[in-house]
Amino acid sequence: MKRRPDREAVAVEAARLMLEEGIKEYYAAKRLAAERLGARKLPSNRQIRSVIVAMTSMDGQARRRFLRYLRETALTVMEQLAAFEPRLIGSVASGAVHAGSDIDLHVFVNDHGALRDTLQLAGWDAECIERPVLKDGRRQLFVHYRFDVDEAPVELSVYAPEERHRVSICSIEGKPIDRVPIGRLRVLLRELDDG
């Protein structure tokens, strides 16, 4: 009897799909990986991220330079989007960057037209992506914008202003997401200079 691939094999294939084939969502990557491998059990997002980090790890100095570049770029974007109270999240906020890291921001706005206008005025050709998500037992539509700034990939996740103080849980770590405002990002950049 042929043995089915385990979660680790699916995690490796999902990581490859995300890095090489441009699949952005963990769920989509692991479903496709499982389908391709004939597996029934799916790995966790954490398992996939661990494989991605291993596949794209960087040494100390290169990682530090890349972190500085991404944080400086994030600061530029956040300053342009200040009216939407941007918050930096993810690997650029935590400092745990790898070669596949992008700049992840949360912005807070009800008027998507104003956000699109601001992106356009800044010269950023942003792709709008709407994702249906099951959250709190309800199907909700989440809006994201993707674009590049000086070759750094940026993803904005859009929330209503009243969501700004709601604690969101990371789908990878299962812990509250640390949303870093502009002021704290400037401190993090100064700390890179001091370190």
N, C-alpha and C positions, 0 to 999 in steps of 0.2 A: 504494500500500500504506500502510495506517494505521500510524503510528509508535507504539510502546508508550511509556508514561510512564517517565521515568528515575527513578533512586533518589531524587533530590532532590524530585521531585513526590510520591513515596510518603512521604518523610520529612515533608513539609509536611502531608500528609493524616493521617499517623499522629500528628503533634503535635497537630493539631486534634482528633482523636478522643480523645486523652488529656486535653486541656484542656477540651473542650466536652461530650464524651459520657462522661467519667468512666472511660475504660479505663485501668487502672493499670499493666498490664504492657507493656513495649516490644514484646515478641514478638507478643502478641495484637494490639496496635495496628498494627504494620507488616504483619501477615498480612491483617488486615481492610482496611487501606488499599490494599494491593496488589490484593486481590480486587476492591474497588470501582473501582479505576482500570484494571484489566486488565493489571497489570504482573507481570513474572516475577521481577525482581531486587529484593531487599529492601535497604533502607538499614541502616547500622550503628546501634546504640543511640546512639553518639556523635553521628551526624548528626541523629537525632531530637531529642536533648537540646539540640543547638545551635539548632535551630529553635524549640524551646520557650522557651529562654532569650531568643532574639531577640523572640519574640512577647510575652513577659511581663517584659521588662527594666524596671528601676526606676532612678531617679536616685540619686545618692549619699546624700543625707540620708534619703530614704524607704527605701532599701535598708538603711541602717544601723539605722534604727528598727525595721524589720521583722526584721532579724537579731537585734537585742536581744530583741524580743518572743518570737521562736521559741526563742532560747537560754534565756531565762528560763523559758519554758513547759517546755522540754526538761528543765531542771534540776528543776523541780517534779515532773515525771513520774519522772525518774530517782531522786529521793529517795524517792518512794513505792514504787518498785520495787527499792530498794537490795539486798534479799535475793536478787535475780536477777542481780546484777552487770551492770547495763545499760551499754551503750556507745553513744554517739551517732555516727552515720555520715552521709555524704551532704553535701548543700549547707549544712545548718545547722552541721555540724562544720567544714567547710572555709571557710565564710563566703561562698560563691558563691551566695547565695540570689537567687531571682527570685519574682515574684508567685505562681507555682504551686508553690513549695516546701512540703514537709511535713517533719515531724519523723520521722526514721528511726532506730529504736533496735534494737540486738541485745540480747536477754536470754538467759540461760543457765539452763536448768532441765530436770529430768526429769519433775517432777510438774506437769503442766499444770493440774491442779485447783487447786493452790496459787496459780498465776499467775492463773487465772480468778477465784478468791476475792479476791485482792488488787485486781484491776481493779474488781470489783464493789463491794468495800468503799470504794474511792476514789470511787465514783459514776460510773465511766466505763462507758458502755454499749458494750462492745467486740464487734465482729463477728469471729468466728473464720473464717479462710479457710485451707483446706488445698490446697496446690499440688503436683502431681507434677512432679518435675524430674529430668532425666537428668544425673547428676553422677558423674564418675569412671567412666563406663561403666555405672553402675547407676541404676535408677529409684528415686528417693527421694521421700518425702513431706515437704514443708516446711510448717510452721504459722506463720501470721501473724495478728496481731490488729490491727484498725483501729478507731479511735475519735477523737473530738474532745475537746480540752481548751481551754476558752475560745475556741472557734472555730478553733483550730489543729488541722489534721489530724495524727494520730500513727499510725505503723505500727510495730508490734513484729514483728521476725523472731525466732523462737524456735529456739535451738540447745541441744544437750546440753552440760552443763558442760565436758566434755573438749574441746569445740570452741573454747573461749575463747581458747586459745593458737595455734590453727591459723590460718595466714594465708589469708584469703579474697581473691580477685581480683575487682575491680570489673568488671561486665559492660559498663560504658560506657568506662572509661579503660584497662582491661587492666592496671591497677596494683594493688598491695595496698591493701585497704580500711583507712583509718585509723579505728580504733575508739577514740573519745574517752571516757575514764572521767569520773566525776563531778568528781574533783579538778581535772583538766585543763579541764573545762568551766567551772568557777569561775574559773580563771585567764583563759580566753578572755573571759569576761564582764568581768573587771577590766580587761583590755586594751582592751575597747571603751570603758570609762570613761576610760582614759588617753589614748586616741587621739583 
